[in-house]
Amino acid sequence: MAAVYSRVIDGRTLTLVPSGWTYKSTFVLYDRETSTLWFPYRKGLMGIQGTYFKQWLPKVKAKDTTWKKWKKSHPDSKILR
């Protein structure tokens, strides 16, 4: 199951990447700007170590769809390869 999170905190946009670590069988994310480690919870990502310790990046509403349906609604969309 996928989730979408805001990457903006304190007016800055973070670049989230896999940290290579897992906790409770769940991937931990890392942001390149502050080296904070982020763990996913129901309401969003919580900083578990680093600059944004105990702060949240909220979950964003997203719709699960197929490429065919997406392309019909957004005909100018392109896939980057």
C-alpha positions, 0 to 999 in steps of 0.5 A: 500500500502506498501513501503520499506525504507533504515534503514541506516543513518550516517553509522548506521542501525536503527531498525524501529518499529511502534510508536503507533502514527498516523498523518494525518491517517498515522502511525508514525515509531520510531527507537529504537537506537535514539528515532527519530520519522519518517513520510512517504513522497513520497521520503522516511521517514523524521525525525519529532522529535529526533536526525535525525529531518529533515533528510531522510531515502530514499525510496528503489525500491521494487517489489510487487509479490506473494509468489509463484512467489518469491519462484520460483525465490528464491527457498531457501527462508523460512518463519519465524513463 
